[in-house]
Amino acid sequence: MKVLMVYPEYPDAFWAFKTALKFIGRKASMPPLGLLTVASILPKEWSKQLVDLNVRPLLDEQIAWADMVFVSAMLVQSKSAQEVINRSKAAGKKVVAGGPVFNNMSHLFTNVDHFIKGEAEVTLAPFLADLAAGTPQPEYSSIEKPALTKTPLPMWELIDFRDYAFMLLQYSRGCPWNCDFCDITGMFGRVPRVKKTEQMIAEFNSLYIRGYRGTIFLVDDNFIGNKLHVKKFLKEFIIWQRQRNYPFQLTTEASVDLADDDDLILLMQQANFSKVFLGIETVNKESLLGCHKDQNAKRDLVAVVKKVQSHGMQVFGGFIVGLDNDPPSVFDQLINYIQSTGIVNAMVGLLQAVPGTDLWNRLKNEGRLLEDSSGNNTSAKLNFKPQMDKEQLIAGYKMILDTIYSAKNYYQRIWTFIKNYQPTVKNRIKTSEIIAVIKSSWYIGVISQKRWLYWWLLIKTFFTKIKAVPVAIELAIMGLHFEKVTSQICKE
């Protein structure tokens, strides 16, 4: 059997970082970890190819080569996914679809022969058995939450590391919290499942022995969901990192209770974590309680960010406007919070109601749903009727972006961050980073209208916190991406 695995294209939204990638000579941010893992679950004797449309186009001869085409996608990739499915079907191929968007929104797609829903460690085996027997069914699904000890090593040989800014690994699935807008607990449950420590070390080692050095994003939706086990893993991983002179920097996602645990945050610092995405959402307490984000409502969210930054980690902040309890003052509240805390990478989005969430079910019962979600919450479009006046909400959202990503405010925020930041990350200088410095110095520091802000930042950082200069340059480059995306959103 010859299987072509296709990963659809991302639109140029906040998470794509397409503008910034040009400075480091990479084609995409991250590889499709799901498909690489599925490739290892499929029979070893099968021939496999993988095409990531974020890296290169899909050729007709690649489709012609295959017996079956596997497509995996998230909601924001839906348009591209349907295009791949249509091309494959027109070429007479059987199409197999799995991944987040197909779990709850398979009704949106046509020309799919077999939907594989749920977690592949459970649902792929029955499909393969029926396929071998000549009786494959249109859909396979299961609510079983398998132990992650069943998850094999990703099939790294299907990709070229040089195409990507960083690699991905997964330590856990599930989250103990129950935010009403999030579909993670619906997909993976509220009891976090983790891989064994030796299993995770083997996954890091699989990248190390293949020559990869650089950043690894642990894609867990809440890396610290099972604190007892994560601490055991980090203690062993710190030893592994030290023995190899820290080949990897790590980034991940976590809940704000990270700041409560001094031992855990110190272990993450020692393990060489450089960035953490925190779902802060809003600073309005009533809005947090209204969406069941109680863990945020009872904490000092300024202190949370400052503590993480002081341990050598940048905070990527996730924010939402459009929650039912948002007052008109929420826009200025968020701007002030983001600027004062120095959250440089502030992902501010309009609330989206996604199938499989408590929010979706509630809004459906209230007759407030307008259409299916696009999956892109950094867009000036709503798929439900908000409590706040719609035009006021969209105007306020655009005002936030236009304000925080203006050149002056953006560079001021970088400096606010650097003042509190204590650089501890151990980093090996790569050729791509040297090229990025040269390119940014020319593009931003010479021909850009932001050149005075750029040099002001670098000179000030050089004389006050020289170890933070690489981060300052990185953030200046990221600003070009945010500026472009903000401009696109504000024109909608």
N, C-alpha and C positions, 0 to 999 in steps of 0.2 A: 504494500500500500504506500502511495506517495501522497504526503500531506503538505499543503501549503498553509502556513499560519500567517495571518495578516492582522496588523495592528493599525487601525484607522488614524486619520490625521486629527490633531488638536487644532481648534481655531486659535488665533493669536490673542489669547486672553492673558490674565495676570500670571497664571501658572506656567504658561508656555515659555516665557523668557526668550523669545526668538531674537529680539534686538540684541540682548546681552550675549547670546551665544556666538554671535559673529566676532566678538572680541577675543574669544578663546579658541576659535576655529572648530567649534563643535556643531553638529547638525541638529541635535535634539537634547533635551534636558536629561531624560532617563529612558532606559529600555523597558519593554513590556514584560515585567516580571511574571505576570500570570501566564502568558503564553510560553515563556521559557520553562516554567514549572510544569505546565500541561505537557509540553514536549517530552519531559522526562517520565511522565506517567504513561504516555502512549507506548505501545510495544517497541522494544529496542530494534527489532528488525525492520521497522518501517523507515522509509526515507522521509526526511523532514527538511523544509526550508522555511525561513521566516523573513517576511518583508514588513518593515516598519515604515509606514507612509510619512512619518515625521522625519525620516532619514533619506528615503529615495522613493521614486514612483513605482507603482505596481505595473509590471510589463505583461503583455498578452501572452508571451511565451512562458512566463512563470505560471500563469493560470492553466495554460495548455498542458504543462508538465504534470499537474496534480491530478490525483483521483478525487480528493476531497479538499475543500477549503475551510479552515477553521478561522472564525472571526471572534475576537474578544474586544469589548469596548466599555467605556463609561458613558454616562448620559450625554456629556458634552461632545462626544465623538459620534453621535447618532447619524448625522447627515453623511459623514464620510463612510460609516459602517454600511449604511444602506446602499451607497454607491458601489462598494466592494462586493456586497452580496449580489446586486443586480448584474454586475460584470461577470461574476463567477457563474451565476445561474444561466446567463445568456451563452456562456461557453459550455454549457451542459454539465457543470460540476455539481456534486452534492455539497451543500453548505451546512456547516455545523456552527452554531452560535452559542457563546457562553460569556459570562462576566456580568458585572453589576447592572448594566442597562437592560440586559435580557432577563434578569431575574424578575423584575416587577413591571417591565414595560415591553414585553415581547409582542404585545398586540400592535405596537407601532411599526413592526417590521414585516415585510413580505419576502417571499422567495427563500425562506429558511427551511431546510429539510428537517433539521433536528436541533431543538433547543436543549442545552445542558444547563439546568438551573441548580442553584445551591453550590456547595463546595465540591470542586472537581475530585478531590480525594474520595468522595462518596459516590457522586453521580456519574462519573466517567466510566467506571467499571461495568455497570449494567449495560450501558450503551455499547461498549466494546464487545461484550458477550453477545448481545443481540445482533450486532453487526457481523460477527463471525458466524452466527447461526443463520444469517440472511433475513432476520426479522427486526430490523431497527425501527423504533417507535418515533413519533414526531416530537415527543417531549420526555425528558427525564428530570425529576426533581426530588429533593429530599430536604427535610428540616433537621436532619442529623448534623450535629456539630462534631466533626471528627477530631481526634487527638492529632496535634501537629507533628507527632512523631512519624506519621504516615507520609509527610510531605518530603519529596525527594529534592536533591540538589537541582537548582536550575540548570538548563542545558546551555551553558555560556557559549559553547562553540558555534551557536547559531547567529551570534552577533559579533560586531567589531567594537571593542571597547573605545576605540578612537572616535567613534561617531557621537559619543555621549559625554555630557558634562559630569555625570556621576552615575554610580551603580545603585541598585536597590537590593535590599534583603528584607525579610519579614521575620520578626521574633514572636509576635503574638497576634491573636484575633479576638475581638470582643472588647467591650468597654463596660465598666460597672455603672456608669452614669446613664441617664435616660432623657437626654435633651429631646424635646418634641419634634424638632425640625430635622433630626439626624436619622439616617437609615442604617447606621452601623449596627445598632443592637438588634434591629430586625433581621439583618443578614447574618451576623456573627454571634449574637447573644450577649448577655450581660455578665457572663462568667468568663473572664479572659483566659484563653488557652495559650500556653507557651510551648516553645520548643525546648528540648533538653539543652543544658549548657554545652555538652560535647557536640550536639547536633549543630548549634549555632557556631561554635568554634570551627567546625568542619566547613560550614558555609563561607565563613570569612577566609578560611585557608584555601578554599577552592578558587577564590578570586586572587589570593596572594600568589599561589603557585602558577597561575596563568599570567602573572606579571602585572596585574592591575595595582596601581597606587593612586590614592586620591580620596575623594569624598564618597561615602556610602550613606544613602538615605534609608533608615529603617522605617518602612512604610506603615508600621502599626498606627492605627487610628488613635490609640492611647498607649504609648510605650510603657507607661508606669501603672497600667491597670492592675497588674499583679505585682505589687512592690516586693513581696517576700522573694519571689523567684527572680525578679529582675536584678535584685541586689546580688544574689548568688552568681548569676551570669556575669554581671559587670566585674565582680572581683576576679573571676577567672580570665575574663577578656582583657582586663588591665595588664595582667601578667603576660598574656599573649602579645599585646601591643608593645610592651616594654622590651620583650625579648627580640622583637623585629624592628626596633627603633621607630615605632609608630607609623606604619605604612598607611593608615587610614584615619581620616577625619570622619566624624559621624554627625548626622542630623536626624531629627525625628519629630514626632508630634506627641504632645502630652497635655494633660489637664493641669489646671492652675494649682492643684494641691501638691505639685512638684515642690513648690517653694516651702511647704510645711516640713519637708523631710530633709534635714541637713545632711544626713548620711548619704541619702540617695543623690542629691544634687552634687555632693562632693565626689561620689563615685563616677557620675557622668562626666564631671570635669576631668578626673584622672583618666577616664577612658578615651578622652580626646573628642568630646562632643563640641561642635562649634556653633550649632544653630538648633533652636527648638521652636516649633510652631505651637502656639498656645491659642486655643479657642476662647478668646476673651468675650467676643460678641458685642457687648455693650457695657456702659458704665451706669446705666439706669437700673436701679435695683428692682423696681416693679416689673420691668421688661424681662429681667433675668428670671425672676420667680414665675412669671407668666409662661415662659417656655421651658420650665422645669430645670433651669440651669442654677439650681440652688447652691451648688458648690462654688460658684463664682460670686453669688450674692452675699455670702457671708465672709468674704475675704477682702483685704485691702489690695486692690488690683494694681495700684501704683507700686506698692512694696513687692508684690509678686514679680513684676517685671524687673525692678531694680536688683532684686536678689539674683535672678537668673543671669542678668548681664554682668553682675559683679563676679560671677563664677566663670567668666570667659566665654559665655554663649550669647549670640545674638538672639533676640526674640522676634520671630515672625508672628504677627498678630492677626487673628481672624476676627472680623467685625461684621455685624449685620444691622441694617436698618430696615424698618418695616414691620417690626414686631408689634403685636396688638397694643401693648402698653407704652409704646414709644410716645413721648410728648414732643411738641414742636421744638423744644430746646435740645433734643437729643443730638442734632447735627453739630451744634456748637460744643456740646459736651464731649463728643467723640473727637472733634478736632483738637480741643484743648488737651484731652487725655493723650492722644497719639503724639502731639508735639512735646508735651511735658515729660513723657516717659522715654522719648527717643526710640520708639518702635519704627524703625526706618522702613521695613517691609510690612506695610499695613495693608492687608487684603480686605478692603471694605466692599461688601456686596449687598445687594437688595435681597431680602428674604425670598426664597423659592420654596414652594410646597412640592415635595418629592414623594411619589408613590412609595408606600411601605413605611411611612412615618406617621406618628400620632398627629402631627400637624395636618397632613394630607387628609386623614380620616375626619378630623374635626372640621376642617374647612369644607369638606365635601358634605358633611351632615348639615352644616350651616348654609349651604348653597352659595359659597363664596369662591369656589374654584372657577377659573376662567378657561384654562387650557393646560396641556401637559407642560411640565418643566423642560426647559432647554438644557438644564444641567450647568449653565453658565450663570452664576449669581453675580458676576462682575459685568452686568449688562443692565441698561436702564429700562428693563422690561419686567413686568409683573405677570405672574400666572394666577393671581387671586385678587379678590377685592380687599384692600387694606382698610383698617379702621381710620387711619389718617387720610385726609384728602389725597387722592392719587397724584395729582399734579404737584402738590406741596411736597409729597414724599420723594418723587423723582427729582424735583428741583433741589431739594435738600441733599439728596444723595450725590448729585453732580457737584453741588457746592463743596461737599466734603472732599471729593477727589480733586477738584480744581484747586482747592486750598492746600491740602497736604502735599500735593505733587507739583505745586509751583516751585520753581528752582530755588527761590529764597528759603521757603519753609522746608523744603527737602534737605538742603545742605545744612540748615540750622539743626534739623533733627539728627542728621549724621553726627554733628558735633555734640549734641546733647547725649547721644548714645556713647560716643567715644569717651566723654568725660567720666561716665560711670563704668565703662567697660574695663575689665582687667584681663588683658590678653594672656591666655595660658595655652592656647592650641599649638600643638607641635605640627609643623607643616613643612613638607619637602617642596622646595621651589621647583616648579615644572616649566618646561619651555613655553607651554601655552600661556602660563601666567606672565612670563617675561614679555611675550608678544602682546598680551592684553595691556600691560603697563605702557608699552610703546604706543600702541594704537590709541589708548585713552588719552595719553599725554598730548597726542596730536589732535585727535578729534574733539576732545572736550577742552583740553588746555590751550589750544591754539586757535582753531577755527570756530569753536562754539561760542555763543553769546554767554555761556556760563563759565567762561575761562577764569574770570576773576574769582568766582565762588570756588572753583575747583582748586586753584593754587592757594587761595586763602585757607581752605580746609587742609590741604596736604602740608603746607608750611607749618601751620599751627599744630597739626598732629605730629609732625616730625620733631618739633622742639619740645613737645609736652608728653607725648606717649608714642615713641618711635615704633614700638612693636605693633601698633595699630595701623600703621601706614598701609599695609596690604589690604586690610579690611576697608579702610577709607576709599581706596581706589576701586575695590570691588563694588562698594555701595554707590559710588559715583557712576559706574558703568550701569548698574541696575537701574539707576534713575532714568536713563535714556529709555529703557523698556517701559517703566511706569508712566513716563511722560507720554509716550506714544499711545499706550493703551487708554490712558485717561482722556487723551484728545479724541480717540475713537468713540469712547462711551459718551462724552459730553456732546458729541454731534448727533447722537441718536434722538 
